[in-house]
């Protein structure tokens, strides 16, 4: 059974690119358009890895990561932040929220797959 990945991003284009890249690599991918929808999915299903944007309207990626870490079902699930941000303070905030890793947009498809394989063996 393929590993399940949830991608959360307010940009449909980014969700489509992440989904296409990871499905091509053999993963089962689910999508959510914002943090609240992502959290609702996390509360219903166990994912092997979650990839979220940092800056989204409503619940941002940091709040989503903290909520995931507070959920018994997905507390240990790897969370990757995929963002245009490269500010070291934002990276620190991501780590403090419980993020497993950080990828910068625009992302390199090979690097995305390599990182997902590393955190979600």
N, CA, C and O atoms as CSV, one atom per row, in Angstrom:
chain,resi,resn,atom,element,x,y,z
A,1,UNK,N,N,0.839,-1.189,0.000
A,1,UNK,CA,C,0.000,0.000,0.000
A,1,UNK,C,C,0.884,1.254,0.000
A,1,UNK,O,O,1.810,1.356,0.805
A,2,UNK,N,N,0.606,2.204,-0.894
A,2,UNK,CA,C,1.476,3.394,-0.961
A,2,UNK,C,C,1.342,4.264,0.292
A,2,UNK,O,O,0.302,4.281,0.951
A,3,UNK,N,N,2.415,4.979,0.599
A,3,UNK,CA,C,2.407,5.926,1.715
A,3,UNK,C,C,1.440,7.057,1.374
A,3,UNK,O,O,1.325,7.472,0.221
A,4,UNK,N,N,0.744,7.547,2.408
A,4,UNK,CA,C,-0.232,8.624,2.184
A,4,UNK,C,C,0.341,9.971,2.603
A,4,UNK,O,O,0.898,10.120,3.690
A,5,UNK,N,N,0.192,10.933,1.724
A,5,UNK,CA,C,0.704,12.290,1.937
A,5,UNK,C,C,-0.470,13.257,1.862
A,5,UNK,O,O,-1.347,13.119,1.009
A,6,UNK,N,N,-0.477,14.232,2.758
A,6,UNK,CA,C,-1.450,15.327,2.682
A,6,UNK,C,C,-0.689,16.582,2.308
A,6,UNK,O,O,0.294,16.931,2.960
A,7,UNK,N,N,-1.137,17.268,1.257
A,7,UNK,CA,C,-0.547,18.552,0.897
A,7,UNK,C,C,-1.577,19.647,1.162
A,7,UNK,O,O,-2.721,19.558,0.714
A,8,UNK,N,N,-1.158,20.685,1.899
A,8,UNK,CA,C,-2.043,21.778,2.289
A,8,UNK,C,C,-1.452,23.078,1.756
A,8,UNK,O,O,-0.367,23.492,2.164
A,9,UNK,N,N,-2.177,23.717,0.843
A,9,UNK,CA,C,-1.688,24.969,0.257
A,9,UNK,C,C,-2.873,25.724,-0.323
A,9,UNK,O,O,-3.761,25.123,-0.928
A,10,UNK,N,N,-2.891,27.045,-0.142
A,10,UNK,CA,C,-3.999,27.828,-0.694
A,10,UNK,C,C,-3.849,28.024,-2.200
A,10,UNK,O,O,-4.775,28.504,-2.854
A,11,UNK,N,N,-2.696,27.658,-2.757
A,11,UNK,CA,C,-2.484,27.765,-4.203
A,11,UNK,C,C,-2.781,26.416,-4.864
A,11,UNK,O,O,-2.083,25.429,-4.628
A,12,UNK,N,N,-3.822,26.390,-5.691
A,12,UNK,CA,C,-4.179,25.150,-6.399
A,12,UNK,C,C,-3.022,24.697,-7.289
A,12,UNK,O,O,-2.769,23.498,-7.416
A,13,UNK,N,N,-2.327,25.638,-7.899
A,13,UNK,CA,C,-1.198,25.299,-8.771
A,13,UNK,C,C,-0.126,24.534,-7.993
A,13,UNK,O,O,0.387,23.522,-8.469
A,14,UNK,N,N,0.206,25.015,-6.805
A,14,UNK,CA,C,1.220,24.334,-5.987
A,14,UNK,C,C,0.712,22.949,-5.571
A,14,UNK,O,O,1.448,21.965,-5.648
A,15,UNK,N,N,-0.553,22.878,-5.127
A,15,UNK,CA,C,-1.117,21.566,-4.751
A,15,UNK,C,C,-1.037,20.599,-5.926
A,15,UNK,O,O,-0.651,19.441,-5.761
A,16,UNK,N,N,-1.402,21.076,-7.110
A,16,UNK,CA,C,-1.361,20.228,-8.307
A,16,UNK,C,C,0.061,19.742,-8.597
A,16,UNK,O,O,0.265,18.576,-8.934
A,17,UNK,N,N,1.040,20.636,-8.464
A,17,UNK,CA,C,2.434,20.270,-8.746
A,17,UNK,C,C,2.952,19.261,-7.720
A,17,UNK,O,O,3.623,18.295,-8.082
A,18,UNK,N,N,2.641,19.486,-6.442
A,18,UNK,CA,C,3.068,18.558,-5.385
A,18,UNK,C,C,2.399,17.196,-5.611
A,18,UNK,O,O,3.056,16.157,-5.549
A,19,UNK,N,N,1.097,17.214,-5.871
A,19,UNK,CA,C,0.351,15.971,-6.093
A,19,UNK,C,C,0.919,15.205,-7.278
A,19,UNK,O,O,1.188,14.008,-7.170
A,20,UNK,N,N,1.105,15.881,-8.408
A,20,UNK,CA,C,1.635,15.245,-9.607
A,20,UNK,C,C,3.005,14.625,-9.332
A,20,UNK,O,O,3.255,13.473,-9.685
A,21,UNK,N,N,3.887,15.397,-8.701
A,21,UNK,CA,C,5.251,14.939,-8.426
A,21,UNK,C,C,5.252,13.711,-7.517
A,21,UNK,O,O,5.957,12.738,-7.784
A,22,UNK,N,N,4.468,13.757,-6.453
A,22,UNK,CA,C,4.480,12.653,-5.491
A,22,UNK,C,C,3.717,11.427,-5.998
A,22,UNK,O,O,4.105,10.296,-5.704
A,23,UNK,N,N,2.633,11.638,-6.759
A,23,UNK,CA,C,1.922,10.486,-7.322
A,23,UNK,C,C,2.815,9.750,-8.320
A,23,UNK,O,O,2.812,8.521,-8.389
A,24,UNK,N,N,3.581,10.528,-9.094
A,24,UNK,CA,C,4.511,9.934,-10.053
A,24,UNK,C,C,5.561,9.074,-9.329
A,24,UNK,O,O,6.060,8.092,-9.879
A,25,UNK,N,N,5.888,9.464,-8.080
A,25,UNK,CA,C,6.881,8.729,-7.283
A,25,UNK,C,C,6.239,7.586,-6.493
A,25,UNK,O,O,6.917,6.892,-5.736
A,26,UNK,N,N,4.910,7.392,-6.676
A,26,UNK,CA,C,4.257,6.244,-6.065
A,26,UNK,C,C,3.507,6.508,-4.766
A,26,UNK,O,O,3.088,5.562,-4.099
A,27,UNK,N,N,3.330,7.764,-4.396
A,27,UNK,CA,C,2.609,8.102,-3.168
A,27,UNK,C,C,1.120,8.334,-3.445
A,27,UNK,O,O,0.737,8.715,-4.551
A,28,UNK,N,N,0.292,8.099,-2.433
A,28,UNK,CA,C,-1.126,8.442,-2.494
A,28,UNK,C,C,-1.243,9.834,-1.879
A,28,UNK,O,O,-0.850,10.032,-0.729
A,29,UNK,N,N,-1.775,10.797,-2.619
A,29,UNK,CA,C,-1.789,12.190,-2.162
A,29,UNK,C,C,-3.215,12.703,-1.999
A,29,UNK,O,O,-4.059,12.522,-2.877
A,30,UNK,N,N,-3.469,13.348,-0.859
A,30,UNK,CA,C,-4.727,14.052,-0.603
A,30,UNK,C,C,-4.405,15.532,-0.534
A,30,UNK,O,O,-3.279,15.909,-0.208
A,31,UNK,N,N,-5.394,16.384,-0.841
A,31,UNK,CA,C,-5.163,17.826,-0.865
A,31,UNK,C,C,-6.160,18.559,0.020
A,31,UNK,O,O,-7.312,18.152,0.170
A,32,UNK,N,N,-5.674,19.663,0.604
A,32,UNK,CA,C,-6.542,20.582,1.340
A,32,UNK,C,C,-6.149,22.000,0.936
A,32,UNK,O,O,-4.968,22.297,0.758
A,33,UNK,N,N,-7.161,22.885,0.792
A,33,UNK,CA,C,-6.930,24.238,0.288
A,33,UNK,C,C,-6.546,25.237,1.381
A,33,UNK,O,O,-6.151,26.362,1.074
A,34,UNK,N,N,-6.657,24.839,2.656
A,34,UNK,CA,C,-6.239,25.746,3.733
A,34,UNK,C,C,-6.002,24.939,5.006
A,34,UNK,O,O,-6.275,23.740,5.059
A,35,UNK,N,N,-5.493,25.614,6.022
A,35,UNK,CA,C,-5.138,24.937,7.262
A,35,UNK,C,C,-6.311,24.268,7.951
A,35,UNK,O,O,-6.177,23.155,8.459
A,36,UNK,N,N,-7.463,24.932,7.977
A,36,UNK,CA,C,-8.637,24.373,8.652
A,36,UNK,C,C,-9.093,23.084,7.962
A,36,UNK,O,O,-9.409,22.099,8.629
A,37,UNK,N,N,-9.127,23.092,6.625
A,37,UNK,CA,C,-9.513,21.888,5.874
A,37,UNK,C,C,-8.469,20.786,6.082
A,37,UNK,O,O,-8.813,19.610,6.204
A,38,UNK,N,N,-7.203,21.176,6.121
A,38,UNK,CA,C,-6.124,20.208,6.367
A,38,UNK,C,C,-6.259,19.567,7.732
A,38,UNK,O,O,-6.102,18.354,7.874
A,39,UNK,N,N,-6.550,20.381,8.742
A,39,UNK,CA,C,-6.700,19.857,10.095
A,39,UNK,C,C,-7.899,18.912,10.184
A,39,UNK,O,O,-7.835,17.887,10.862
A,40,UNK,N,N,-8.985,19.256,9.504
A,40,UNK,CA,C,-10.168,18.391,9.495
A,40,UNK,C,C,-9.808,17.022,8.905
A,40,UNK,O,O,-10.262,15.991,9.401
A,41,UNK,N,N,-8.998,17.016,7.855
A,41,UNK,CA,C,-8.586,15.753,7.229
A,41,UNK,C,C,-7.665,14.956,8.154
A,41,UNK,O,O,-7.782,13.735,8.262
A,42,UNK,N,N,-6.747,15.664,8.819
A,42,UNK,CA,C,-5.812,15.025,9.749
A,42,UNK,C,C,-6.575,14.384,10.912
A,42,UNK,O,O,-6.186,13.329,11.412
A,43,UNK,N,N,-7.661,15.030,11.336
A,43,UNK,CA,C,-8.443,14.501,12.449
A,43,UNK,C,C,-9.261,13.274,12.054
A,43,UNK,O,O,-9.723,12.530,12.919
A,44,UNK,N,N,-9.443,13.061,10.738
A,44,UNK,CA,C,-10.224,11.918,10.253
A,44,UNK,C,C,-9.352,10.756,9.799
A,44,UNK,O,O,-9.787,9.604,9.810
A,45,UNK,N,N,-8.116,11.062,9.398
A,45,UNK,CA,C,-7.274,10.044,8.756
A,45,UNK,C,C,-5.836,10.188,9.224
A,45,UNK,O,O,-5.374,11.291,9.516
A,46,UNK,N,N,-5.132,9.060,9.294
A,46,UNK,CA,C,-3.709,9.056,9.629
A,46,UNK,C,C,-2.931,9.177,8.324
A,46,UNK,O,O,-3.134,8.394,7.395
A,47,UNK,N,N,-2.036,10.166,8.260
A,47,UNK,CA,C,-1.174,10.348,7.084
A,47,UNK,C,C,0.249,9.951,7.442
A,47,UNK,O,O,0.650,10.016,8.604
A,48,UNK,N,N,1.013,9.535,6.424
A,48,UNK,CA,C,2.417,9.187,6.641
A,48,UNK,C,C,3.305,10.420,6.636
A,48,UNK,O,O,4.394,10.411,7.210
A,49,UNK,N,N,2.835,11.490,5.982
A,49,UNK,CA,C,3.592,12.742,5.910
A,49,UNK,C,C,2.625,13.864,5.530
A,49,UNK,O,O,1.666,13.651,4.788
A,50,UNK,N,N,2.897,15.066,6.054
A,50,UNK,CA,C,2.065,16.227,5.737
A,50,UNK,C,C,2.984,17.333,5.225
A,50,UNK,O,O,4.006,17.644,5.837
A,51,UNK,N,N,2.601,17.921,4.093
A,51,UNK,CA,C,3.353,19.029,3.506
A,51,UNK,C,C,2.430,20.237,3.499
A,51,UNK,O,O,1.360,20.203,2.891
A,52,UNK,N,N,2.845,21.304,4.175
A,52,UNK,CA,C,1.977,22.473,4.258
A,52,UNK,C,C,2.699,23.758,3.896
A,52,UNK,O,O,3.894,23.919,4.147
A,53,UNK,N,N,1.946,24.661,3.304
A,53,UNK,CA,C,2.414,26.017,3.050
A,53,UNK,C,C,2.510,26.727,4.397
A,53,UNK,O,O,1.825,26.346,5.347
A,54,UNK,N,N,3.335,27.735,4.486
A,54,UNK,CA,C,3.452,28.503,5.723
A,54,UNK,C,C,2.402,29.611,5.755
A,54,UNK,O,O,1.658,29.740,6.727
A,55,UNK,N,N,2.348,30.409,4.688
A,55,UNK,CA,C,1.448,31.564,4.648
A,55,UNK,C,C,0.150,31.224,3.933
A,55,UNK,O,O,0.115,31.089,2.710
A,56,UNK,N,N,-0.918,31.087,4.716
A,56,UNK,CA,C,-2.249,30.815,4.165
A,56,UNK,C,C,-3.250,31.655,4.943
A,56,UNK,O,O,-3.023,31.963,6.113
A,57,UNK,N,N,-4.359,32.030,4.303
A,57,UNK,CA,C,-5.386,32.778,5.035
A,57,UNK,C,C,-6.018,31.891,6.110
A,57,UNK,O,O,-6.059,30.669,5.968
A,58,UNK,N,N,-6.506,32.507,7.175
A,58,UNK,CA,C,-7.110,31.733,8.260
A,58,UNK,C,C,-6.030,31.055,9.073
A,58,UNK,O,O,-5.196,31.728,9.678
A,59,UNK,N,N,-6.032,29.736,9.098
A,59,UNK,CA,C,-5.033,28.968,9.838
A,59,UNK,C,C,-3.782,28.802,8.980
A,59,UNK,O,O,-3.820,28.144,7.941
A,60,UNK,N,N,-2.668,29.403,9.420
A,60,UNK,CA,C,-1.423,29.289,8.643
A,60,UNK,C,C,-0.721,27.960,8.947
A,60,UNK,O,O,-1.184,27.165,9.765
A,61,UNK,N,N,0.394,27.747,8.274
A,61,UNK,CA,C,1.122,26.487,8.419
A,61,UNK,C,C,1.671,26.250,9.813
A,61,UNK,O,O,1.754,25.103,10.253
A,62,UNK,N,N,2.051,27.320,10.524
A,62,UNK,CA,C,2.559,27.155,11.894
A,62,UNK,C,C,1.440,26.701,12.823
A,62,UNK,O,O,1.631,25.791,13.630
A,63,UNK,N,N,0.273,27.332,12.713
A,63,UNK,CA,C,-0.868,26.945,13.551
A,63,UNK,C,C,-1.295,25.515,13.221
A,63,UNK,O,O,-1.639,24.746,14.118
A,64,UNK,N,N,-1.274,25.163,11.944
A,64,UNK,CA,C,-1.624,23.807,11.532
A,64,UNK,C,C,-0.630,22.805,12.120
A,64,UNK,O,O,-1.028,21.762,12.639
A,65,UNK,N,N,0.646,23.118,12.037
A,65,UNK,CA,C,1.682,22.220,12.572
A,65,UNK,C,C,1.497,22.025,14.077
A,65,UNK,O,O,1.584,20.904,14.578
A,66,UNK,N,N,1.240,23.120,14.794
A,66,UNK,CA,C,1.012,23.006,16.247
A,66,UNK,C,C,-0.214,22.138,16.537
A,66,UNK,O,O,-0.194,21.317,17.455
A,67,UNK,N,N,-1.276,22.320,15.754
A,67,UNK,CA,C,-2.502,21.530,15.947
A,67,UNK,C,C,-2.240,20.051,15.649
A,67,UNK,O,O,-2.754,19.177,16.348
A,68,UNK,N,N,-1.447,19.770,14.621
A,68,UNK,CA,C,-1.106,18.383,14.279
A,68,UNK,C,C,-0.321,17.756,15.426
A,68,UNK,O,O,-0.561,16.608,15.799
A,69,UNK,N,N,0.610,18.509,15.976
A,69,UNK,CA,C,1.423,18.008,17.088
A,69,UNK,C,C,0.561,17.762,18.332
A,69,UNK,O,O,0.921,16.956,19.190
A,70,UNK,N,N,-0.561,18.451,18.424
A,70,UNK,CA,C,-1.470,18.275,19.550
A,70,UNK,C,C,-2.463,17.139,19.343
A,70,UNK,O,O,-3.200,16.785,20.264
A,71,UNK,N,N,-2.489,16.565,18.144
A,71,UNK,CA,C,-3.428,15.483,17.824
A,71,UNK,C,C,-2.763,14.137,18.092
A,71,UNK,O,O,-1.675,13.868,17.583
A,72,UNK,N,N,-3.404,13.299,18.881
A,72,UNK,CA,C,-2.829,11.998,19.247
A,72,UNK,C,C,-2.547,11.143,18.012
A,72,UNK,O,O,-1.548,10.426,17.969
A,73,UNK,N,N,-3.422,11.218,17.011
A,73,UNK,CA,C,-3.297,10.395,15.813
A,73,UNK,C,C,-2.066,10.708,14.980
A,73,UNK,O,O,-1.419,9.803,14.454
A,74,UNK,N,N,-1.741,11.997,14.860
A,74,UNK,CA,C,-0.661,12.416,13.953
A,74,UNK,C,C,0.495,13.125,14.656
A,74,UNK,O,O,1.303,13.797,14.014
A,75,UNK,N,N,0.569,12.973,15.979
A,75,UNK,CA,C,1.603,13.674,16.761
A,75,UNK,C,C,3.014,13.434,16.209
A,75,UNK,O,O,3.832,14.353,16.175
A,76,UNK,N,N,3.295,12.210,15.783
A,76,UNK,CA,C,4.643,11.871,15.309
A,76,UNK,C,C,4.778,11.934,13.785
A,76,UNK,O,O,5.836,11.610,13.246
A,77,UNK,N,N,3.717,12.346,13.090
A,77,UNK,CA,C,3.751,12.410,11.634
A,77,UNK,C,C,4.710,13.504,11.167
A,77,UNK,O,O,4.632,14.630,11.658
A,78,UNK,N,N,5.615,13.201,10.229
A,78,UNK,CA,C,6.498,14.241,9.710
A,78,UNK,C,C,5.695,15.363,9.042
A,78,UNK,O,O,4.770,15.107,8.270
A,79,UNK,N,N,6.068,16.612,9.355
A,79,UNK,CA,C,5.434,17.786,8.748
A,79,UNK,C,C,6.519,18.598,8.063
A,79,UNK,O,O,7.479,19.034,8.697
A,80,UNK,N,N,6.354,18.798,6.750
A,80,UNK,CA,C,7.292,19.619,5.984
A,80,UNK,C,C,6.615,20.935,5.634
A,80,UNK,O,O,5.481,20.948,5.157
A,81,UNK,N,N,7.309,22.039,5.870
A,81,UNK,CA,C,6.811,23.357,5.471
A,81,UNK,C,C,7.357,23.656,4.085
A,81,UNK,O,O,8.568,23.615,3.869
A,82,UNK,N,N,6.471,23.956,3.149
A,82,UNK,CA,C,6.839,24.284,1.772
A,82,UNK,C,C,6.434,25.736,1.555
A,82,UNK,O,O,5.245,26.049,1.493
A,83,UNK,N,N,7.419,26.623,1.440
A,83,UNK,CA,C,7.112,28.046,1.477
A,83,UNK,C,C,8.088,28.891,0.672
A,83,UNK,O,O,9.178,28.440,0.321
A,84,UNK,N,N,7.687,30.108,0.388
A,84,UNK,CA,C,8.585,31.062,-0.266
A,84,UNK,C,C,9.484,31.738,0.763
A,84,UNK,O,O,10.452,32.403,0.396
A,85,UNK,N,N,9.176,31.578,2.035
A,85,UNK,CA,C,9.940,32.213,3.113
A,85,UNK,C,C,11.324,31.589,3.246
A,85,UNK,O,O,11.470,30.368,3.178
A,86,UNK,N,N,12.337,32.428,3.436
A,86,UNK,CA,C,13.673,31.895,3.710
A,86,UNK,C,C,14.288,32.577,4.933
A,86,UNK,O,O,15.467,32.384,5.230
A,87,UNK,N,N,13.493,33.367,5.632
A,87,UNK,CA,C,13.928,34.086,6.825
A,87,UNK,C,C,14.274,33.100,7.947
A,87,UNK,O,O,13.441,32.270,8.310
A,88,UNK,N,N,15.491,33.180,8.500
A,88,UNK,CA,C,15.883,32.261,9.576
A,88,UNK,C,C,14.922,32.290,10.776
A,88,UNK,O,O,14.713,31.262,11.420
A,89,UNK,N,N,14.344,33.447,11.076
A,89,UNK,CA,C,13.392,33.535,12.196
A,89,UNK,C,C,12.145,32.696,11.906
A,89,UNK,O,O,11.588,32.077,12.813
A,90,UNK,N,N,11.707,32.675,10.643
A,90,UNK,CA,C,10.545,31.860,10.259
A,90,UNK,C,C,10.887,30.372,10.374
A,90,UNK,O,O,10.057,29.567,10.796
A,91,UNK,N,N,12.115,30.017,9.994
A,91,UNK,CA,C,12.544,28.624,10.104
A,91,UNK,C,C,12.560,28.197,11.567
A,91,UNK,O,O,12.136,27.092,11.906
A,92,UNK,N,N,13.048,29.077,12.425
A,92,UNK,CA,C,13.064,28.793,13.861
A,92,UNK,C,C,11.641,28.619,14.380
A,92,UNK,O,O,11.363,27.698,15.148
A,93,UNK,N,N,10.741,29.508,13.956
A,93,UNK,CA,C,9.335,29.402,14.363
A,93,UNK,C,C,8.747,28.071,13.880
A,93,UNK,O,O,7.963,27.444,14.592
A,94,UNK,N,N,9.122,27.645,12.681
A,94,UNK,CA,C,8.663,26.368,12.148
A,94,UNK,C,C,9.142,25.199,12.994
A,94,UNK,O,O,8.371,24.292,13.306
A,95,UNK,N,N,10.414,25.226,13.364
A,95,UNK,CA,C,10.967,24.167,14.223
A,95,UNK,C,C,10.269,24.161,15.579
A,95,UNK,O,O,9.923,23.106,16.111
A,96,UNK,N,N,10.068,25.370,16.130
A,96,UNK,CA,C,9.416,25.472,17.440
A,96,UNK,C,C,7.973,24.960,17.392
A,96,UNK,O,O,7.470,24.429,18.383
A,97,UNK,N,N,7.304,25.118,16.242
A,97,UNK,CA,C,5.929,24.627,16.082
A,97,UNK,C,C,5.907,23.105,15.943
A,97,UNK,O,O,4.870,22.469,16.129
A,98,UNK,N,N,7.069,22.529,15.613
A,98,UNK,CA,C,7.157,21.077,15.488
A,98,UNK,C,C,7.387,20.565,14.078
A,98,UNK,O,O,7.266,19.366,13.826
A,99,UNK,N,N,7.720,21.468,13.148
A,99,UNK,CA,C,7.964,21.038,11.762
A,99,UNK,C,C,9.205,20.149,11.689
A,99,UNK,O,O,10.185,20.360,12.403
A,100,UNK,N,N,9.136,19.164,10.818
A,100,UNK,CA,C,10.229,18.220,10.624
A,100,UNK,C,C,11.270,18.790,9.666
A,100,UNK,O,O,12.466,18.545,9.824
A,101,UNK,N,N,10.808,19.556,8.664
A,101,UNK,CA,C,11.726,20.079,7.655
A,101,UNK,C,C,11.138,21.277,6.932
A,101,UNK,O,O,10.005,21.685,7.188
A,102,UNK,N,N,11.931,21.833,6.020
A,102,UNK,CA,C,11.622,23.093,5.350
A,102,UNK,C,C,12.034,22.987,3.899
A,102,UNK,O,O,13.185,22.660,3.607
A,103,UNK,N,N,11.118,23.256,2.982
A,103,UNK,CA,C,11.434,23.297,1.555
A,103,UNK,C,C,11.013,24.658,1.008
A,103,UNK,O,O,9.964,25.185,1.378
A,104,UNK,N,N,11.836,25.220,0.128
A,104,UNK,CA,C,11.552,26.550,-0.408
A,104,UNK,C,C,10.931,26.442,-1.801
A,104,UNK,O,O,11.375,25.658,-2.640
A,105,UNK,N,N,9.891,27.255,-2.024
A,105,UNK,CA,C,9.261,27.373,-3.355
A,105,UNK,C,C,10.048,28.385,-4.161
A,105,UNK,O,O,10.599,29.316,-3.573
A,106,UNK,N,N,10.127,28.254,-5.457
A,106,UNK,CA,C,9.639,27.106,-6.217
A,106,UNK,C,C,10.489,25.881,-5.889
A,106,UNK,O,O,11.712,25.977,-5.779
A,107,UNK,N,N,9.835,24.734,-5.732
A,107,UNK,CA,C,10.564,23.541,-5.326
A,107,UNK,C,C,11.062,22.751,-6.519
A,107,UNK,O,O,10.485,22.787,-7.605
A,108,UNK,N,N,12.147,22.041,-6.285
A,108,UNK,CA,C,12.707,21.127,-7.270
A,108,UNK,C,C,12.011,19.781,-7.047
A,108,UNK,O,O,12.095,19.234,-5.948
A,109,UNK,N,N,11.326,19.231,-8.057
A,109,UNK,CA,C,10.582,17.979,-7.875
A,109,UNK,C,C,11.429,16.831,-7.313
A,109,UNK,O,O,10.966,16.083,-6.453
A,110,UNK,N,N,12.666,16.693,-7.796
A,110,UNK,CA,C,13.531,15.617,-7.303
A,110,UNK,C,C,13.845,15.818,-5.824
A,110,UNK,O,O,13.871,14.863,-5.048
A,111,UNK,N,N,14.081,17.065,-5.447
A,111,UNK,CA,C,14.395,17.387,-4.044
A,111,UNK,C,C,13.175,17.105,-3.154
A,111,UNK,O,O,13.323,16.609,-2.037
A,112,UNK,N,N,11.989,17.419,-3.644
A,112,UNK,CA,C,10.767,17.142,-2.888
A,112,UNK,C,C,10.640,15.640,-2.625
A,112,UNK,O,O,10.420,15.226,-1.487
A,113,UNK,N,N,10.776,14.837,-3.661
A,113,UNK,CA,C,10.662,13.380,-3.517
A,113,UNK,C,C,11.755,12.853,-2.589
A,113,UNK,O,O,11.487,12.023,-1.721
A,114,UNK,N,N,12.984,13.333,-2.769
A,114,UNK,CA,C,14.107,12.908,-1.936
A,114,UNK,C,C,13.840,13.234,-0.462
A,114,UNK,O,O,14.101,12.408,0.413
A,115,UNK,N,N,13.321,14.437,-0.187
A,115,UNK,CA,C,13.048,14.846,1.186
A,115,UNK,C,C,11.922,14.014,1.780
A,115,UNK,O,O,12.018,13.582,2.929
A,116,UNK,N,N,10.856,13.780,1.020
A,116,UNK,CA,C,9.731,12.973,1.506
A,116,UNK,C,C,10.221,11.552,1.803
A,116,UNK,O,O,9.836,10.968,2.816
A,117,UNK,N,N,11.058,10.995,0.935
A,117,UNK,CA,C,11.594,9.648,1.176
A,117,UNK,C,C,12.415,9.608,2.463
A,117,UNK,O,O,12.400,8.615,3.190
A,118,UNK,N,N,13.127,10.693,2.733
A,118,UNK,CA,C,13.981,10.760,3.918
A,118,UNK,C,C,13.145,10.804,5.205
A,118,UNK,O,O,13.450,10.099,6.166
A,119,UNK,N,N,12.095,11.629,5.221
A,119,UNK,CA,C,11.312,11.816,6.461
A,119,UNK,C,C,10.189,10.799,6.598
A,119,UNK,O,O,9.631,10.628,7.682
A,120,UNK,N,N,9.857,10.126,5.502
A,120,UNK,CA,C,8.733,9.180,5.499
A,120,UNK,C,C,9.190,7.870,4.832
A,120,UNK,O,O,8.710,7.517,3.754
A,121,UNK,N,N,10.111,7.165,5.476
A,121,UNK,CA,C,10.682,5.971,4.833
A,121,UNK,C,C,9.660,4.856,4.651
A,121,UNK,O,O,9.993,3.794,4.126
